[in-house]
Amino acid sequence: MLFKTDENLPSDLASLFCESGFDCLTAREQRLSGEPDERVAAVCRAEGRILVSLDLGFANIRAYPPADYPGFIVFRLATLDVPHLMAVARRLVRTLANDTLHRELWIVEDRRIRRRR
């Protein structure tokens, strides 16, 4: 699976994806920082990459229907400190190793993942 981490996430997250065997680029690497959400989503669609973000706007299935994109992962955590985010992300990566995300929205919470097709 191909991923892109949004500008609002630490670079450590992209490194975790890569270390886990996934292809992951960052929005910063592609100079997408500060670009509107629509542009970031369009680039992900063109590249076939699943967008990983903290931006709840990407969880709006009317604006971003999962069937029209490779997929979205949106973190919705009680606290956003980097150690907690990375702990949750490690659980996410283990899930992704056994389960494919394709044209879905995954809302990653502290203790569960909600899926929307």
Sequence and secondary structure as in RCSB ss.txt:
>XXXX:A:sequence
MLFKTDENLPSDLASLFCESGFDCLTAREQRLSGEPDERVAAVCRAEGRILVSLDLGFANIRAYPPADYPGFIVF
RLATLDVPHLMAVARRLVRTLANDTLHRELWIVEDRRIRRRR
>XXXX:A:secstr
 EEEE TTS HHHHHHHHHTT EEEETTTTT TT  HHHHHHHHHHHT EEEES GGGG TTTS GGGSS EEEE
  S   HHHHHHHHHHHHHHHHHS   S EEEE SS EEEE 
